[in-house]
Amino acid sequence: MSDKPTCDNRDSATDSAKTRRANETDQQYQERMAVTRRMCRIRSKVIVLSGKGGVGKSTVAVNLAVAAARAGLKTGLLDVDVHGPSVPRLLGLESAQVGASGQTLSPVPAMPNLTVMSIGFLLPKRDDAVIWRGPMKYGVIRQFLSEVDWGDLDLLVVDSPPGTGDEPLSVIQLVEDARGAVIVTTPQEVAVADVRRSITFCRQLKLPVLGVVENMSGFRCPSCGEVTALFGTGGGERMAAEMTVPFLGRIPLDRRIAESGDAGRPHLLEDEPLGLDVFKKLLQCMDSERGARTMRYAVPLTDGVLSAHFGHCQEFALVDVDADSGTVTQVERAQPPPHEPGALPAWLAEKGAGVIIAGGMGQRAQNLFQESGIKVVVGATPGSPEELVQAHLAGRLNTGENICDH
């Protein structure tokens, strides 16, 4: 998962995100493409959810991001809890300033390999209340996903507010290729009942559930170390078994975790952190689920062979390759949208292309492709899509002059 991300995270996005959806306005299409261009540079997106407030969801999200960063993964942490952003406090970043350049925001560095964005950074005063209805919350979440310069990341952790309302729904709809959700609960039945709804919510939206964390699972006495089941124990594990989702483990209710959060220092940075096994198990689960890495090439075609100029092609061949073996696994033909400035880079980014092999292409078009996270190879000589891709993988692709007839 630490390889440089390419725009190949498309398992769900390619099927569900079409060039122009029914009843979608030009503005909605452009906004969706802006999110796609930004998110395709992030290999994995994980959403931390809970159907119940007060279960320590933000603490779990913060420590998951810290665990990933300490494991060497380039990680982002996005706090979309509009009404109660707690991530800045948990990371000791309450006074942090967000950088801006035009409409682009820079996330706040928290530690090596970890950058953070939260609505809490943008409030004039720490105690200001955010009184917004659904459309405004959707708008700011979309801006965080499309206008924050996350760069190339291995992992983006999204801390979503409790429940199944506007914020989690907006994130799941906007991040169409999320790896999955981490569900946080406490052991008692009043919490578990609400968390069941979160799992049902994920299934209705076709978001995989990576696992359940049972937080505050027993109170650990600071004097003798004895664990007392204040809220019962095992409720999260039983619920995970009943709902047939993975159980990731338990984190006890311990004074040190609360003190770390209040001090703005994630508990996972302490000498003997609690719950470390939970976060290691989750990272291992994500890595194993990734399976074989796939690269997708785009080749513009005219009469079945490489077009002299990508903008005049009749169709595109989308060639999937197993990145480890270099074997072509699938070739798909797709009709491009009408050729307008910026349309093809956005369309191919949505399709999950990481490399385009072209005969000729102007410099402006090359820049647009690169901004969409797509590598450009120009000057290729005519050939079938499979031959061109395999030659490029083997380092023997013949490239000559970039013949651009625009």
Secondary structure, DSSP 4 states (H G I P E B T S, - for coil): --SPP-S---TTHHHH--SS-TT--HHHHHHHHHHHHHHTTEEEEEEEE-SSTTS-HHHHHHHHHHHHHHTT--EEEEE--SSS--HHHHTT-TT---EEETTEEEPEEEETTEEEEEGGGG-SSTT------HHHHHHHHHHHHHHB---SEEEEEEEPPSSSSHHHHHHHHHSTT--EEEEEE-SSHHHHHHHHHHHHHHHHTT--EEEEEEEEEEEEPTTT--EE-TT-SSHHHHHHHHTT--EEEEEEE-HHHHHHHHHT--GGGSSS-TTHHHHHHHHHHHHHHH-S-EEEEEEEEETTEE-SBGGG-SEEEEEEEETTT--EEEEEEEPPPP--TTHHHHHHHHTT--EEE-SB--HHHHHHHHHTT-EEE--BPS--HHHHHHHHHTT---B-------
